[in-house]
Amino acid sequence: MEFFDSHCHLDPMRYGGDLPDVLARARAAGVTGLTVIGTRAADSEAAADLACREQGLACAAGIHPNDVHEAEPDEWDRITRLVASGRVQAVGETGLDWYRDVAPRDLQRDFFERHVRLAQKLGLPLVVHTRESIRDALDMLREALSRGPLAVVLHAFTGTTAEAAEAVDLGCHLGFAGMVTFRSAADLRTVATTVPLERLLIETDSPFLSPEPFRGRRNEPGHVVHTARCLAIARGEPLEKFAAATTANARRLFFKR
């Protein structure tokens, strides 16, 4: 079986010299594809470098909504140059975060719109973060889609069944992370059973959101297998079928260039 971790953060600050072992453990677990996500210009550039060195890795470049108020004057220009360089397979992580709400909401909306338009201009998928903001994010995405095509990944999805259905109707892919394995996440598992298999992705959001049985410890891409197994059981699908489908979904999104 092959698995694809569609959203992880692997910059040196988070993993340091342990990164080669982390990648080796992922490959040993059957994780043959990863999308390494940037949240600022520097770690987006590092992610692009890593993806160019390592087989099976894609890169997304962007500025996280919780960081937009701290962006340097040249940082957006660095992101646009990197995305246009051909070394990047997706735009983001971007979006809206009304939970932490550390950056002004108008500024978050402004940067979200910048990422949306950049992804549309270059025909790249958009990786979207939402936290207590999915209504506003879906409204902005609907407006963007009225202008032209846009492939969207709603990462670490935690919305309702109705919100999932709306996102699917808009053409979005939904990524499910480790919290779907928690005992308290029965409702989220139910939501995941309603999403068409061709719109599902699995992810770790490493080093965050470790699934059971690693909750409370640093997450890493090899742990995505546990999330896959949990979702396959919840959906009543063979793990082999679920792994093959979610891997194919991710490869279509991130390796179409």
N, C-alpha and C positions, 0 to 999 in steps of 0.2 A: 504493500500500500504506500501511496505517496500523499503527503499533506502539504498545505501551503499556509504559512502564517502571514496573513494579509496586512498585519499592522504591528510593527515592533520598533523599539528605539534602541539602537545598538552603538551609540556614540561612545568614544573612549572614556568620557567622564563617568558614564554609568557602568562600564564593564572593564575598562583598563586592559591589563595584560591577560585577563581571563577570557577575552573575546574568542580567541582561536578554539579554546576548549568548549565554549558555549556553542559555537557553530558546529563543532565536531559532534557534540551530544545531540544537536538538532538533526544532523544528517543520520546519525545512528538510529534515531527514533523514526526515521522515514520522512522528515521534513525536507523536501527538496526545493522548496521555493519560499522566499521571504520578501516582504516589502518593508524596507527600512525607512522610517518616517522622520523627516526633519521638523523641528519646531521653531528654529531660528536660522539665520543665514549660515552661521558657522557649522552647526550640526547637520544642516542640509548638504553643505559642501562635503563634510566628512562622510555622510551617507552615500553621496554620489561616488566618492572615491572608493569606498568599501564595495559598492555594487559593481564597480568596474573591475575590481580585483577578484571578486568571489563569484563563482558560478551559481546561477539560480537566484541571484538577488536583484530586486528592483529598488528604485529610490523614489521617494516623494519629497518635494521641497516646498517649504512654506513657513509661515509665522503663526504660531499657536494663538488663538484668541486671548488667552490669559497673558500673553507677552507683548501684544501689539503696542501698549503704552510705553514699553521700554525699548522699542525698536530704534536702532541707530538711524541717522539721517539717510545713509546709503544702503540700508539693509534691504529695502524692497527692490532697489535696483540690482543688488546682488542676487536676490531670488529670481528676478526676471531673466537676468543673464544666464544663470545656471539652468533654468527650465528651458530656455531657448538653445542651450548648448547641445542638446541631444543626449545628454548623460542622465536625464531624468525621465521616469516613466509615469509620473503622476504629480499633481499639484496639491499641496497641503502638508501638514494638517492645518486646516482652517475651520471656521465656523463661528458659533456663538456659545458663550458660557454665562448663563444667568445665575448659576449656583455660586461660583466663587466671586464673580462680578468685580474682579479687581481692576479690570480695564474699563474705561467708559463705554457704555453700550453703543453710542454713535460711532466711536472709533472701531469697535469690533465689527459693526455692520459695514463700515467703510472698507476695512481690510478683507472681510469676507467677500464683498463685491469685487474687489481687485482680484482675488484668487479665482473667483468664478469666471470673470472675463478673461483672465489669462488662460485658464483651462479650456474655455471655449475657443479662444483664438488659435491655440495650438493643437486642439483636438485630443487633449489628455484627460484622463479621469481625475475627478476631484475627490479628495479625502476629507470628510466633514466630521467635526466634533460638535456634538450638541449635549448640553447638560441643562435641564430645566428650561430649554429654549427651542424645543423641536418645532413648536407651532410657528415661531418666527422664522426658523431656518427653512422649513418647508415652504412657507410663503415666498421667501426670497428665491428659493430654487425654482418654484413654479414660475415666477416672473422671468428668471433666467432662461428657462426652457421655452418660454414664449418667444424668445429671441433666436433660438437655435439649439442644436443638439448639445447634450452634456451628459457624460457618464458620471454618476455620483455613487460614492460609497459612504453610507452612514455608519461610521465605525463605533464599536462598543455600544450597539443599539440597546436601549432600555425602555423604549416607548411602549405604548399600548397596542393591542391588536388593531384598533382602528387606525392608529398612526402608522403602523407597519403596512397596512393595506393601502393607505394613501401614498406612502413612499414607494411601494411597489408599482402603483398606478402611474407614478411619475417616472418610472424606469430605474429607480435606485436599486443598488445592491445593499444588503444589510449585513454588517459584520457583528458576530457574537463573540464575546470575550469570556474570560474566566469566571466572571460573576454568575453566568448562567448555570454553573455547576454548584452554586451554593445551595444549602438546604432551604434557605429562605427565599429562593428565586423560582419557586414553582410557577408563579404567574409569568415570569419572563420565559421559562421553558415552554409554556403554553403558547405564548406569542410566537416563539420560534417554530412551533409546529404548523403555524398558519402561513409561513413564508414559502413561496414556491422554491423548490430545490435549486433551480437555475438562478435564483437571486440571492442565495446564501453564501456568506464567507465566514471563515473562522479566523480568529486572531488571538494573540496573547496580550498586546499592548505592553510587552516587556519594556522595562522591568516591573511594571505595575500589574495589578489585577490577577494575581496568581490563582489558578483554579484549584479546587480540591484535587488531590490531597496536599497541595503545596501552599495553601492559603497562609498569609503572614510571612512568607519567605520571598526572596527575590525571584521574579518570574524570568523565564527565558523561552526562546522559540520552541524548543523540544516539548514543552508542556502543552502545546496546542493539541496534541493527541488526546489529552484528557477531555478537553472541551469538545472535540469531535466525537469522542465516544459517548459523552453525556447527551449531546444533541441527537446523535443517531438513535440512541435508546429512546429518548423522548418522542422522536418522530416515528419510531417503529420501522426504521430502515436499516439494512445491513451496513455495518461500518465501512465495508469495502466500497459500496455504492456511494455512501455519503462522502467519503474521503475523495473518491474519484471525481465526483461532481463539484465539490467545493474547490478542489485543486484546478479543475478545468475552468471554472468561473474566474478564479484569480488570474490564471494564465491569459485568458482572453482579455481581461482588463489591463493587466500591467505589462504584457509582453507583445502588444500588437504593433509596436514600432519595429 
